[in-house]
Amino acid sequence: MALVCEDRGGLRKSCGNMASEARDRLRCIENFAGNAPTRALLEGIAETGRIPQSILLCGPEGVGKATLARRFAALLLGDAEKIEADDLSLPANRERLEERLALASDKRADDPVFFASHPDFLTFPPEGPLRQISIQQMRLMKEHAQFNPLKGSRRVFLIDEIDRANEQAANSLLKILEEPPPFLLIIGTTTNPYELLPTIRSRSVLLFLNRLTDEEVRDVLRAKGVPPGELDARARLSAGCPGRALTLDLDAYRMRADAMMTLLEAAANRKPFGEWLRVSEGSVSKKAERLEEYLEILISLLQDLLHLRANGPVLRHPEYRDSLAAMASTLELGWIVKAAAGASRIDRLLRRNIQKNVALDDYLLELQTALARA
């Protein structure tokens, strides 16, 4: 005769089935790649049952913040397959968000986007040309926050890239955090928690995820069946972020890297301005091209410049070693620092819908002026 247990909801289950379900939930989060201390901390929180009202998972894009949030939610709620169906990198979910780009802003506002394959797990992603979390999404979240859990004792809401909440959305979120229902856990992911309102940070538990080693990234890629010939390039270019390594379009990356290398060489007066214009008008100006992807590559090229000056570690872009080495031997450190600061400044302006070509042209001319004054 099978042993029977009663859970908190009064449902009778086989003890063996409950133990098996618990093992499956734990295995889900144990399979998370890297950042073992943060993962273990979340396991401990789940084991004690002392769940905070809000958690911020902080780290670089693609390091696995949203993945860990889903794994933790599965540990609390079960039904891991349903929760994983809300992975924003899945083709169907990417297609849905891309289709909404064609909608007018009022249409998106009338039908704010969220994902909810599991009834107690909701994901609110940034969307639109500026990739923002909108006030309409936060109002919808507040509405759903009133409903009791349908299956267990908790509900989990994931706000992906919470730092992209505009001012109205951030204030609306703060009102939810001030008086959240006891069963609700809000998890936000962010690359920079200090872009959030201090009052949002103060009401959240901050957990940080670090970049993985290249070998850890290669292990993830092997497990996902990535061809051996792509392992090294993907691991190197991902900068320790397995999600980025998996989704990276190598051909598109090389095209963008060529463009940013041309920009730097023109800024350093090693190539004519007209050559940059040809590249800019041929690729960068395309509507589908995102400026932030170019800026990330630009900053990594500047890091390679610094590494070459200091005889540092292996370059992320060894294919440009000769050109970068020639630049490193002639450019002053202050110029490289100014170039990095300028790239960071453009990155901060991205959410204001700046024009890509104008921003990069101004950046190039500013660096040329700095070089002439040196």
C-alpha positions as CSV (number, residue, x, y, z in Angstrom):
1,M,0.0,0.0,0.0
2,A,1.5,3.3,-1.0
3,L,2.2,6.0,1.6
4,V,0.0,9.1,1.2
5,C,0.9,12.6,2.3
6,E,-1.2,15.7,2.4
7,D,0.2,19.0,1.1
8,R,-0.7,22.5,2.5
9,G,-3.5,22.8,-0.1
10,G,-5.2,19.7,1.3
11,L,-4.4,17.5,-1.8
12,R,-3.4,14.0,-1.2
13,K,-0.3,12.8,-3.0
14,S,2.0,9.8,-2.9
15,C,5.0,10.5,-0.8
16,G,7.2,9.0,-3.5
17,N,5.7,11.3,-6.1
18,M,6.3,14.3,-3.9
19,A,9.9,13.4,-3.3
20,S,10.4,12.8,-7.0
21,E,8.9,16.2,-7.9
22,A,11.2,17.9,-5.3
23,R,14.3,16.2,-6.8
24,D,13.2,17.3,-10.3
25,R,12.8,20.9,-9.1
26,L,16.2,21.0,-7.4
27,R,17.9,19.3,-10.5
28,C,16.5,22.1,-12.6
29,I,18.4,24.8,-10.8
30,E,21.5,22.7,-10.2
31,N,22.0,22.4,-13.9
32,F,22.4,26.2,-14.2
33,A,25.9,26.9,-15.6
34,G,28.3,28.9,-13.5
35,N,27.8,31.3,-10.5
36,A,27.5,28.5,-8.0
37,P,27.5,30.7,-4.9
38,T,24.4,32.7,-6.2
39,R,22.6,29.6,-7.2
40,A,23.3,28.0,-3.8
41,L,22.0,31.1,-2.1
42,L,18.8,30.8,-4.0
43,E,18.5,27.1,-3.2
44,G,18.9,28.0,0.5
45,I,16.3,30.7,0.3
46,A,13.8,28.2,-1.2
47,E,14.7,25.6,1.4
48,T,14.0,27.9,4.3
49,G,10.8,29.2,2.8
50,R,11.8,32.8,3.8
51,I,11.3,34.3,0.4
52,P,11.8,38.0,0.0
53,Q,9.3,40.2,-1.8
54,S,11.7,41.3,-4.5
55,I,15.0,40.1,-5.9
56,L,17.3,41.9,-8.3
57,L,19.6,39.6,-10.4
58,C,22.4,41.8,-11.6
59,G,25.1,41.1,-14.2
60,P,26.1,41.5,-17.8
61,E,23.7,40.8,-20.7
62,G,23.6,37.1,-21.5
63,V,25.2,35.8,-18.3
64,G,22.0,33.9,-17.4
65,K,20.0,36.3,-15.1
66,A,16.6,35.5,-16.6
67,T,17.5,31.8,-16.9
68,L,18.3,31.7,-13.2
69,A,15.1,33.6,-12.4
70,R,13.1,30.9,-14.3
71,R,15.0,28.1,-12.6
72,F,14.4,29.6,-9.2
73,A,10.7,30.1,-10.1
74,A,10.5,26.4,-11.1
75,L,12.0,25.5,-7.8
76,L,9.2,27.3,-6.0
77,L,6.3,26.6,-8.3
78,G,7.1,23.4,-10.3
79,D,6.1,22.9,-13.9
80,A,9.6,23.8,-15.2
81,E,8.7,23.1,-18.8
82,K,5.9,25.7,-18.8
83,I,8.1,28.3,-17.2
84,E,10.9,27.7,-19.7
85,A,8.4,28.2,-22.5
86,D,8.6,31.9,-21.6
87,D,12.3,32.1,-22.4
88,L,12.5,35.3,-24.5
89,S,15.3,33.8,-26.6
90,L,13.0,31.1,-28.0
91,P,12.2,31.7,-31.7
92,A,8.4,32.0,-31.2
93,N,8.9,34.6,-28.4
94,R,11.4,36.6,-30.4
95,E,9.1,36.6,-33.3
96,R,6.2,37.9,-31.2
97,L,8.3,40.8,-29.9
98,E,9.6,41.6,-33.4
99,E,6.1,41.6,-34.8
100,R,5.1,44.2,-32.2
101,L,7.8,46.5,-33.4
102,A,5.6,47.3,-36.4
103,L,2.7,48.4,-34.2
104,A,2.0,52.0,-33.5
105,S,2.8,53.0,-29.9
106,D,-0.9,53.4,-29.0
107,K,-1.6,49.9,-30.2
108,R,1.2,48.5,-28.0
109,A,-0.2,50.5,-25.1
110,D,-3.7,49.1,-25.6
111,D,-2.4,45.6,-25.5
112,P,0.7,45.5,-23.2
113,V,2.9,42.4,-23.7
114,F,3.6,39.7,-21.2
115,F,4.2,36.0,-21.3
116,A,2.4,33.5,-19.0
117,S,2.7,29.9,-20.0
118,H,2.5,29.0,-16.3
119,P,-0.5,30.6,-14.6
120,D,1.6,31.7,-11.6
121,F,4.7,32.8,-13.5
122,L,4.5,36.0,-15.6
123,T,7.3,37.6,-17.6
124,F,7.2,41.3,-18.6
125,P,9.9,42.0,-21.3
126,P,11.1,45.4,-22.7
127,E,9.6,46.1,-26.1
128,G,9.3,48.7,-28.8
129,P,12.0,50.5,-30.7
130,L,13.5,51.9,-27.5
131,R,13.1,48.5,-25.7
132,Q,11.4,49.9,-22.6
133,I,9.2,48.6,-19.8
134,S,6.0,50.6,-20.1
135,I,3.6,52.1,-17.6
136,Q,0.9,50.0,-19.2
137,Q,2.8,46.8,-18.5
138,M,3.3,47.8,-14.8
139,R,-0.4,48.6,-14.5
140,L,-1.2,45.2,-15.9
141,M,1.2,43.6,-13.5
142,K,-0.5,45.5,-10.6
143,E,-3.8,44.1,-11.8
144,H,-2.5,40.5,-11.9
145,A,-0.8,40.9,-8.5
146,Q,-4.2,41.0,-6.9
147,F,-5.0,37.4,-7.9
148,N,-4.3,34.5,-5.6
149,P,-2.0,31.7,-6.8
150,L,-3.9,29.1,-8.9
151,K,-1.7,26.1,-8.2
152,G,0.5,26.5,-5.1
153,S,1.2,29.1,-2.4
154,R,3.1,31.6,-4.5
155,R,3.2,33.7,-7.7
156,V,6.4,34.9,-9.3
157,F,6.7,37.9,-11.7
158,L,9.8,38.4,-13.8
159,I,10.6,41.9,-15.1
160,D,13.4,41.4,-17.6
161,E,15.8,44.3,-17.9
162,I,14.0,46.2,-15.2
163,D,16.4,49.1,-15.6
164,R,14.6,49.8,-18.9
165,A,11.4,50.9,-17.0
166,N,10.6,54.5,-18.0
167,E,10.0,57.0,-15.2
168,Q,6.2,56.4,-15.1
169,A,6.7,52.6,-15.1
170,A,9.3,52.8,-12.3
171,N,7.0,54.8,-10.1
172,S,4.1,52.4,-10.7
173,L,6.4,49.4,-9.9
174,L,7.5,51.2,-6.7
175,K,3.8,51.4,-5.5
176,I,3.5,47.6,-6.0
177,L,6.7,47.0,-4.0
178,E,5.5,49.2,-1.2
179,E,2.5,47.0,-0.4
180,P,3.0,43.7,-2.2
181,P,0.6,40.8,-1.5
182,P,2.4,38.2,0.8
183,F,2.3,35.5,-1.9
184,L,4.1,37.5,-4.6
185,L,7.8,37.5,-5.5
186,I,9.0,40.0,-8.1
187,I,12.3,39.2,-9.8
188,G,14.0,41.9,-11.8
189,T,17.1,41.4,-14.0
190,T,19.4,44.3,-14.7
191,T,22.9,45.0,-16.1
192,N,23.2,48.1,-13.8
193,P,21.1,48.3,-10.6
194,Y,22.2,51.8,-10.1
195,E,20.1,53.0,-13.0
196,L,17.1,52.1,-10.9
197,L,15.3,54.3,-8.4
198,P,17.1,54.0,-5.0
199,T,13.8,53.2,-3.4
200,I,13.4,50.2,-5.7
201,R,16.9,48.9,-4.8
202,S,16.3,49.4,-1.1
203,R,13.2,47.2,-1.2
204,S,15.0,44.4,-3.1
205,V,17.6,41.7,-2.3
206,L,20.5,42.3,-4.8
207,L,22.3,39.2,-6.1
208,F,25.2,39.5,-8.6
209,L,26.2,37.1,-11.4
210,N,29.7,37.1,-12.7
211,R,31.0,36.3,-16.2
212,L,31.9,32.6,-16.8
213,T,35.4,31.5,-17.8
214,D,35.9,30.6,-21.5
215,E,36.0,26.9,-20.6
216,E,32.7,27.1,-18.7
217,V,31.1,28.8,-21.7
218,R,32.5,26.1,-24.0
219,D,31.0,23.4,-21.8
220,V,27.6,25.1,-22.1
221,L,28.0,25.3,-25.9
222,R,29.0,21.6,-26.1
223,A,26.0,20.6,-24.1
224,K,23.8,22.6,-26.5
225,G,25.3,20.8,-29.6
226,V,27.3,23.8,-31.0
227,P,29.7,22.7,-33.8
228,P,33.3,22.2,-32.4
229,G,34.6,24.6,-35.0
230,E,32.6,27.5,-33.5
231,L,33.4,26.8,-29.8
232,D,36.5,29.0,-29.4
233,A,35.1,32.0,-31.4
234,R,31.8,32.0,-29.6
235,A,33.4,31.6,-26.1
236,R,35.9,34.4,-26.8
237,L,33.4,36.9,-28.3
238,S,30.8,36.2,-25.6
239,A,33.0,37.7,-22.9
240,G,31.9,35.1,-20.4
241,C,28.1,35.3,-21.2
242,P,26.8,31.9,-22.3
243,G,23.4,33.2,-23.5
244,R,25.2,35.6,-25.8
245,A,27.5,32.8,-27.0
246,L,24.5,30.7,-28.0
247,T,22.6,33.4,-29.8
248,L,25.6,35.1,-31.5
249,D,25.3,35.5,-35.3
250,L,29.0,35.2,-36.1
251,D,28.7,36.6,-39.6
252,A,26.7,39.7,-38.4
253,Y,29.2,40.1,-35.5
254,R,32.2,40.2,-37.9
255,M,30.4,42.8,-40.1
256,R,29.8,45.0,-37.1
257,A,33.3,44.5,-35.8
258,D,34.7,45.5,-39.2
259,A,32.6,48.6,-39.1
260,M,33.7,49.6,-35.6
261,M,37.4,48.9,-36.5
262,T,37.0,51.3,-39.5
263,L,35.5,53.9,-37.2
264,L,38.4,53.7,-34.8
265,E,41.0,53.8,-37.5
266,A,39.3,56.8,-39.1
267,A,39.1,58.5,-35.7
268,A,42.9,57.9,-35.2
269,N,43.5,59.3,-38.7
270,R,44.7,55.9,-40.0
271,K,41.9,55.8,-42.6
272,P,40.0,58.5,-44.5
273,F,36.7,59.7,-43.2
274,G,35.1,58.8,-46.5
275,E,35.9,55.1,-45.8
276,W,33.9,55.3,-42.6
277,L,31.0,57.0,-44.4
278,R,30.9,54.2,-47.0
279,V,30.7,51.5,-44.2
280,S,28.3,53.6,-42.2
281,E,25.8,54.1,-45.0
282,G,26.1,50.5,-46.2
283,S,25.5,48.7,-42.9
284,V,25.2,50.7,-39.7
285,S,22.3,52.9,-41.0
286,K,20.0,49.9,-41.7
287,K,16.9,50.0,-39.6
288,A,17.3,46.5,-38.2
289,E,20.8,47.3,-36.9
290,R,20.9,48.1,-33.1
291,L,23.3,50.8,-32.0
292,E,24.0,49.1,-28.7
293,E,25.4,46.0,-30.5
294,Y,27.9,48.2,-32.3
295,L,28.8,50.1,-29.0
296,E,29.5,46.8,-27.2
297,I,32.0,45.8,-29.9
298,L,33.5,49.3,-30.0
299,I,34.2,49.1,-26.2
300,S,35.7,45.6,-26.6
301,L,38.1,46.9,-29.3
302,L,39.2,49.7,-27.0
303,Q,39.8,47.1,-24.3
304,D,42.0,45.2,-26.7
305,L,43.9,48.4,-27.4
306,L,44.6,48.7,-23.6
307,H,45.6,45.1,-23.4
308,L,48.1,45.6,-26.2
309,R,49.6,48.6,-24.5
310,A,50.0,46.6,-21.3
311,N,51.0,43.3,-22.9
312,G,47.8,41.9,-21.4
313,P,45.8,38.7,-21.9
314,V,44.5,37.1,-25.1
315,L,42.6,39.6,-27.3
316,R,38.9,39.2,-28.0
317,H,39.6,40.2,-31.6
318,P,42.9,38.6,-32.6
319,E,42.1,39.1,-36.3
320,Y,42.7,42.8,-35.8
321,R,45.9,42.4,-33.8
322,D,48.2,44.1,-36.4
323,S,46.0,47.1,-36.8
324,L,45.3,47.5,-33.1
325,A,49.0,47.1,-32.3
326,A,49.9,49.9,-34.7
327,M,47.3,52.1,-33.1
328,A,48.4,51.2,-29.6
329,S,52.0,52.2,-30.3
330,T,51.0,55.7,-31.4
331,L,47.9,56.7,-29.4
332,E,48.1,58.3,-26.0
333,L,46.4,56.6,-23.1
334,G,44.2,59.7,-22.6
335,W,42.8,59.4,-26.2
336,I,41.8,55.8,-25.5
337,V,40.2,56.8,-22.2
338,K,38.3,59.6,-24.0
339,A,37.2,57.2,-26.7
340,A,35.8,54.8,-24.0
341,A,34.0,57.6,-22.2
342,G,32.5,58.8,-25.5
343,A,31.1,55.3,-26.2
344,S,29.7,55.1,-22.7
345,R,28.0,58.5,-23.2
346,I,26.3,57.3,-26.4
347,D,25.2,54.2,-24.6
348,R,23.4,56.3,-21.9
349,L,21.7,58.3,-24.7
350,L,20.3,55.2,-26.4
351,R,16.9,55.4,-24.8
352,R,16.3,58.9,-26.2
353,N,16.1,57.5,-29.7
354,I,19.2,59.1,-31.0
355,Q,20.2,58.7,-34.7
356,K,22.9,56.0,-35.1
357,N,24.9,57.6,-37.9
358,V,24.8,61.1,-36.5
359,A,25.9,59.9,-33.0
360,L,28.8,57.9,-34.4
361,D,29.9,60.6,-36.9
362,D,30.0,63.1,-34.0
363,Y,32.0,60.6,-31.9
364,L,34.5,60.1,-34.7
365,L,35.0,63.8,-35.3
366,E,35.4,64.5,-31.5
367,L,38.2,61.9,-31.4
368,Q,39.9,63.4,-34.4
369,T,39.8,66.8,-32.8
370,A,41.3,65.4,-29.6
371,L,44.0,63.7,-31.6
372,A,44.9,67.0,-33.3
373,R,45.1,68.8,-30.0
374,A,47.3,66.2,-28.4
